[in-house]
Amino acid sequence: MVFVPDLALILQFAAATFVIAVTPGPDMTLFVGRALSQGRAAGFACMFGAMTGILVHTLLVALGLSALIVASPQAFLALKIFGAGYLVWLAWQAIRHGSAFSPEMKAGAGRSLFKNWATGLGINLLNPKIILFFMTFLPQFVSPSDPHASSKLLFLGLLFIPLSLPITTPMVLAADGFSKLLRKSPKVTRAVDYLFAGVFSAFAVKILTAQAR
């Protein structure tokens, strides 16, 4: 199959994907936060929303649109502002309503799975660092002169998802189990709310300082 890179290249890509998957980011913070506050299903819904975003970014790279976005200072600035603003809003929601865990939360009071999926999708699509990452990471594994470069980029982008799932899935499962312990300590759970708010805010600052290179 012409769209499948050779085995050595796939192994290199898998190793790089593992390193990226275990590195904390806003997506991972969201998965764990929602699993803590609303349970395992909500965490997975956010995770699959972010994975949907990965599909979009892969298509953009394959079609050459990501390069156009990053090449335009105005588009890049707008994306940074929207992405950072979204994270700040999530941080404020964490402080105001509790993102990590709320012992007062009643059954059925959480967001629907679709809304959690949409949140995961939004936080992924509005993160310009992910656009920069996919634009600079994926092409390293495909030769520009390869006539099947676009199809190989699509293959690698899709491969990124199943390769990262063994890393992200246990995190959601562990967070859900940890939430049962946090129910016994309201002070600890409130501290976790502020922790997640601080992490989201830190990522917002990092996004605003991202540079297109």
C-alpha positions in Angstrom: 0.0 0.0 0.0 1.6 3.2 -1.2 0.2 5.3 1.7 1.9 3.2 4.4 5.5 4.3 5.3 8.1 1.6 5.9 8.3 -0.2 9.2 11.4 1.6 10.4 9.7 5.0 9.9 6.6 3.8 11.7 8.6 2.6 14.7 10.3 6.0 14.9 6.9 7.7 14.7 5.5 5.4 17.4 8.4 6.3 19.7 7.9 10.0 19.2 4.2 9.7 19.7 4.8 8.0 23.1 6.9 10.8 24.3 4.3 13.4 23.2 1.4 11.4 24.8 3.0 11.3 28.2 3.9 15.0 28.2 1.2 16.9 30.1 -0.9 19.3 28.0 -4.3 21.1 28.1 -6.0 18.1 26.5 -4.7 15.7 29.2 -5.7 18.2 31.9 -9.2 18.3 30.5 -9.5 14.5 30.4 -8.5 14.1 34.0 -10.5 17.1 35.2 -13.7 15.9 33.7 -13.2 12.3 34.8 -12.7 13.6 38.3 -15.8 15.8 38.3 -18.3 13.8 36.2 -16.9 10.3 36.0 -15.2 8.0 33.5 -17.7 8.5 30.6 -17.2 12.3 30.7 -13.5 11.9 30.7 -13.6 9.6 27.7 -16.1 11.9 25.9 -13.6 14.8 26.2 -10.8 12.5 25.1 -12.6 11.4 22.0 -13.5 15.1 21.3 -9.8 15.9 21.3 -9.1 12.9 19.1 -11.6 14.3 16.6 -9.6 17.5 16.7 -6.5 15.5 15.8 -8.3 14.2 12.7 -9.0 17.8 11.7 -5.4 18.9 12.2 -4.2 15.9 10.2 -6.5 16.9 7.3 -5.3 20.5 7.5 -1.6 19.4 7.3 -2.3 17.0 4.4 -4.2 19.7 2.5 -1.5 22.3 3.2 -3.9 24.6 5.1 -1.9 24.6 8.4 1.1 26.2 6.6 -1.2 28.9 5.3 -2.6 29.6 8.8 0.8 29.8 10.4 2.2 31.9 7.6 -0.5 34.6 8.2 0.4 36.7 11.3 -3.2 37.9 11.6 -4.7 34.4 11.5 -2.0 33.1 13.9 -2.6 36.0 16.4 -6.4 35.5 16.2 -6.0 31.7 16.9 -3.7 32.4 19.8 -6.1 34.9 21.4 -9.1 32.6 21.0 -7.2 29.5 22.2 -5.8 31.3 25.3 -9.1 32.9 26.0 -10.9 29.6 25.9 -8.4 28.1 28.4 -8.8 31.2 30.7 -12.6 30.7 30.6 -12.2 27.0 31.6 -9.9 28.1 34.4 -12.6 30.5 35.6 -15.2 27.8 35.4 -12.9 25.6 37.5 -12.7 28.2 40.3 -16.4 29.3 40.1 -18.1 25.9 39.7 -15.4 23.3 40.3 -13.7 21.4 37.5 -11.9 18.7 39.3 -14.5 17.5 41.7 -17.5 18.8 43.6 -19.0 16.7 46.4 -22.2 18.8 46.1 -22.7 17.7 42.5 -26.0 15.8 42.1 -26.7 13.0 39.7 -27.5 14.2 36.3 -26.2 17.7 37.0 -23.1 17.2 34.8 -22.8 18.1 31.2 -24.0 15.8 28.5 -21.5 13.5 26.7 -21.9 15.5 23.6 -21.1 18.8 25.4 -18.0 17.1 26.9 -17.0 15.8 23.5 -17.5 19.3 22.1 -15.3 20.8 24.9 -12.5 18.3 24.1 -12.8 19.2 20.4 -12.8 22.9 21.1 -9.8 22.9 23.4 -7.9 20.9 20.8 -8.8 22.9 17.7 -8.2 26.3 19.5 -4.7 25.4 20.6 -2.2 26.9 18.0 0.6 24.9 19.5 -1.1 21.7 18.2 -1.3 23.2 14.8 2.4 24.1 14.9 3.2 20.7 16.3 1.4 18.8 13.5 2.7 21.1 10.8 6.3 20.5 12.0 6.1 17.0 13.4 4.2 14.9 10.7 6.2 16.2 7.7 9.4 15.0 9.3 8.3 11.5 8.5 7.4 12.1 4.8 9.6 13.3 2.0 8.3 16.4 0.2 9.2 14.8 -3.1 7.1 11.7 -2.3 4.1 11.6 -4.8 2.1 10.0 -2.0 3.1 12.5 0.7 -0.5 13.6 1.4 -1.8 10.1 1.8 1.1 9.2 4.1 0.5 12.3 6.2 -3.1 11.2 6.6 -2.0 7.7 7.6 0.4 8.9 10.2 -2.1 11.4 11.6 -4.6 8.7 12.0 -2.0 6.3 13.5 -1.3 8.9 16.2 -4.7 8.2 17.8 -4.4 4.5 18.4 -0.8 4.9 19.5 -1.7 7.5 22.1 -4.8 5.7 23.4 -2.8 3.2 25.6 -1.3 6.3 27.4 -4.4 8.5 27.7 -6.9 5.8 28.6 -5.3 4.7 31.8 -5.1 8.3 32.9 -8.8 8.7 32.6 -9.4 5.3 34.3 -7.1 6.3 37.2 -8.7 9.7 37.6 -12.1 8.2 37.9 -10.9 5.9 40.7 -9.1 8.7 42.4 -12.3 10.7 42.4 -13.9 8.2 44.8 -11.2 9.0 47.3 -11.5 12.7 46.9 -15.2 12.6 47.8 -14.1 12.1 51.4 -12.2 15.4 51.6 -14.0 18.6 50.3 -10.9 20.7 51.1 -8.7 18.5 49.0 -11.1 18.5 46.1 -11.4 22.3 46.2 -7.6 22.5 46.2 -7.7 20.3 43.0 -10.1 22.8 41.5 -7.6 25.6 41.9 -4.8 23.3 40.7 -6.6 22.6 37.4 -7.4 26.3 37.1 -3.8 27.1 37.5 -2.7 24.6 35.0 -5.2 25.8 32.4 -4.0 29.4 33.0 -0.4 28.3 32.6 -1.2 26.7 29.3 -2.9 29.9 28.2 0.2 31.8 28.8 2.3 29.3 26.9 -0.1 29.5 24.0 0.1 33.3 23.9 3.9 33.0 23.8 4.0 30.4 21.0 6.0 31.5 18.0 5.5 30.4 14.5 8.9 29.2 13.3 
